[in-house]
Amino acid sequence: MQVKKVLSYGGIAFAAYYLLARPSDAATAVKGAFDSVINAADSLAQFVNNLA
């Protein structure tokens, strides 16, 4: 359990550093992640519509 806690805090620290050091790159990464989720949801909706 200790390793999981250390890795979690390390990931949070890295994300905070990345956000403060390169905010435009961090925003681009978040936008890309949201675009991927939206595209996946769109593909799933098309699949379900084609089943009918």
Backbone as a printed PyTorch tensor [residue, N CA C, xyz], in Angstrom:
tensor([[[  0.8120,  -1.1930,   0.0000],
         [  0.0000,   0.0000,   0.0000],
         [  0.8620,   1.2650,   0.0000]],

        [[  2.0100,   1.2300,   0.5920],
         [  2.8730,   2.4010,   0.6760],
         [  3.3280,   2.8330,  -0.7210]],

        [[  3.6170,   1.8820,  -1.5980],
         [  4.0610,   2.2110,  -2.9470],
         [  2.9480,   2.9260,  -3.7030]],

        [[  1.7300,   2.4550,  -3.5430],
         [  0.5870,   3.0790,  -4.2050],
         [  0.4290,   4.5330,  -3.7610]],

        [[  0.5980,   4.7820,  -2.4900],
         [  0.4760,   6.1360,  -1.9450],
         [  1.5790,   7.0330,  -2.4950]],

        [[  2.7990,   6.5380,  -2.5410],
         [  3.9270,   7.3200,  -3.0470],
         [  3.7270,   7.6290,  -4.5270]],

        [[  3.2960,   6.6490,  -5.3110],
         [  3.0650,   6.8800,  -6.7310],
         [  1.9210,   7.8580,  -6.9640]],

        [[  0.8960,   7.7770,  -6.1460],
         [ -0.2260,   8.7140,  -6.2710],
         [  0.2320,  10.1400,  -6.0050]],

        [[  0.9440,  10.3440,  -4.9090],
         [  1.4480,  11.6810,  -4.5930],
         [  2.4400,  12.1630,  -5.6430]],

        [[  3.2530,  11.2660,  -6.1510],
         [  4.1970,  11.6340,  -7.2060],
         [  3.4700,  12.0660,  -8.4770]],

        [[  2.4180,  11.3570,  -8.8310],
         [  1.6370,  11.7220, -10.0090],
         [  0.9580,  13.0690,  -9.8400]],

        [[  0.4260,  13.3180,  -8.6610],
         [ -0.2180,  14.6060,  -8.3850],
         [  0.8140,  15.7330,  -8.4290]],

        [[  1.9810,  15.4910,  -7.8530],
         [  3.0390,  16.5070,  -7.8650],
         [  3.5040,  16.7890,  -9.2910]],

        [[  3.6420,  15.7460, -10.0950],
         [  4.0580,  15.9370, -11.4840],
         [  3.0060,  16.7290, -12.2560]],

        [[  1.7310,  16.3940, -12.0680],
         [  0.6550,  17.1130, -12.7600],
         [  0.6400,  18.5850, -12.3490]],

        [[  0.8210,  18.8650, -11.0650],
         [  0.8390,  20.2490, -10.5940],
         [  2.0380,  20.9930, -11.1730]],

        [[  3.1940,  20.3750, -11.1890],
         [  4.3830,  21.0020, -11.7620],
         [  4.1940,  21.2780, -13.2480]],

        [[  3.6550,  20.3010, -13.9670],
         [  3.4310,  20.4490, -15.4060],
         [  2.4480,  21.5790, -15.6720]],

        [[  1.3980,  21.6620, -14.8570],
         [  0.4010,  22.7140, -15.0120],
         [  1.0100,  24.0900, -14.7710]],

        [[  1.8720,  24.2140, -13.7790],
         [  2.4750,  25.5090, -13.4570],
         [  3.6280,  25.8620, -14.3980]],

        [[  4.3770,  24.8680, -14.8410],
         [  5.5470,  25.1380, -15.6750],
         [  5.1750,  25.3510, -17.1410]],

        [[  4.1780,  24.6130, -17.6350],
         [  3.7950,  24.6990, -19.0460],
         [  2.2810,  24.6780, -19.1730]],

        [[  1.6320,  25.7610, -18.8060],
         [  0.1680,  25.7750, -18.7980],
         [ -0.4720,  25.5700, -20.1700]],

        [[  0.1450,  26.0880, -21.2190],
         [ -0.4550,  25.9170, -22.5510],
         [ -0.3750,  24.4570, -22.9960]],

        [[  0.7300,  23.7860, -22.6930],
         [  0.8530,  22.3650, -23.0240],
         [ -0.1190,  21.5250, -22.2000]],

        [[ -0.3040,  21.8960, -20.9400],
         [ -1.2480,  21.1730, -20.0860],
         [ -2.6680,  21.3430, -20.6090]],

        [[ -3.0100,  22.5440, -21.0430],
         [ -4.3450,  22.7790, -21.5920],
         [ -4.5530,  21.9790, -22.8720]],

        [[ -3.5360,  21.8970, -23.6960],
         [ -3.6270,  21.1180, -24.9290],
         [ -3.8220,  19.6380, -24.6150]],

        [[ -3.1320,  19.1350, -23.5980],
         [ -3.2750,  17.7270, -23.2170],
         [ -4.6820,  17.4370, -22.7030]],

        [[ -5.2260,  18.3340, -21.8870],
         [ -6.5790,  18.1410, -21.3590],
         [ -7.5970,  18.2100, -22.4860]],

        [[ -7.4220,  19.1580, -23.4060],
         [ -8.3350,  19.2850, -24.5430],
         [ -8.2940,  18.0180, -25.3890]],

        [[ -7.1200,  17.4740, -25.6020],
         [ -6.9840,  16.2350, -26.3690],
         [ -7.6710,  15.0690, -25.6860]],

        [[ -7.5620,  15.0020, -24.3720],
         [ -8.2230,  13.9180, -23.6320],
         [ -9.7350,  14.0340, -23.7450]],

        [[-10.2740,  15.2610, -23.6060],
         [-11.7170,  15.4520, -23.7330],
         [-12.1850,  15.1420, -25.1480]],

        [[-11.3960,  15.5300, -26.1490],
         [-11.7570,  15.2250, -27.5320],
         [-11.8120,  13.7160, -27.7630]],

        [[-10.8910,  12.9870, -27.1570],
         [-10.8910,  11.5270, -27.2910],
         [-12.1380,  10.9130, -26.6650]],

        [[-12.5220,  11.4050, -25.4930],
         [-13.7270,  10.8940, -24.8250],
         [-14.9640,  11.2010, -25.6590]],

        [[-15.0290,  12.4080, -26.2130],
         [-16.1810,  12.7940, -27.0330],
         [-16.2380,  11.9430, -28.2970]],

        [[-15.1070,  11.7040, -28.9300],
         [-15.0810,  10.8680, -30.1330],
         [-15.5060,   9.4380, -29.8180]],

        [[-15.0710,   8.9110, -28.6880],
         [-15.4600,   7.5540, -28.3020],
         [-16.9590,   7.4710, -28.0490]],

        [[-17.5190,   8.4670, -27.3810],
         [-18.9570,   8.4790, -27.1250],
         [-19.7290,   8.6000, -28.4330]],

        [[-19.2350,   9.4000, -29.3470],
         [-19.8730,   9.5540, -30.6490],
         [-19.8620,   8.2370, -31.4240]],

        [[-18.7400,   7.5480, -31.3950],
         [-18.6400,   6.2640, -32.0790],
         [-19.5860,   5.2410, -31.4620]],

        [[-19.6850,   5.2400, -30.1550],
         [-20.5990,   4.3140, -29.4780],
         [-22.0430,   4.6210, -29.8500]],

        [[-22.3940,   5.8970, -29.9230],
         [-23.7530,   6.2820, -30.2950],
         [-24.0570,   5.8530, -31.7300]],

        [[-23.1050,   6.0030, -32.6320],
         [-23.3130,   5.5570, -34.0060],
         [-23.4980,   4.0470, -34.0740]],

        [[-22.7320,   3.3200, -33.3020],
         [-22.8380,   1.8650, -33.2640],
         [-24.2240,   1.4320, -32.7900]],

        [[-24.7020,   2.0570, -31.7150],
         [-26.0040,   1.6980, -31.1680],
         [-27.1040,   2.0670, -32.1640]],

        [[-26.9770,   3.2000, -32.8310],
         [-27.9720,   3.5970, -33.8250],
         [-28.0080,   2.6480, -35.0100]],

        [[-26.8580,   2.1160, -35.3910],
         [-26.7980,   1.1870, -36.5210],
         [-27.3460,  -0.1960, -36.1520]],

        [[-27.4520,  -0.5120, -34.8800],
         [-28.0210,  -1.7960, -34.4690],
         [-29.5180,  -1.8360, -34.7590]],

        [[-30.1720,  -0.7200, -34.6870],
         [-31.6260,  -0.6780, -34.8500],
         [-32.0370,  -0.8130, -36.2960]]])
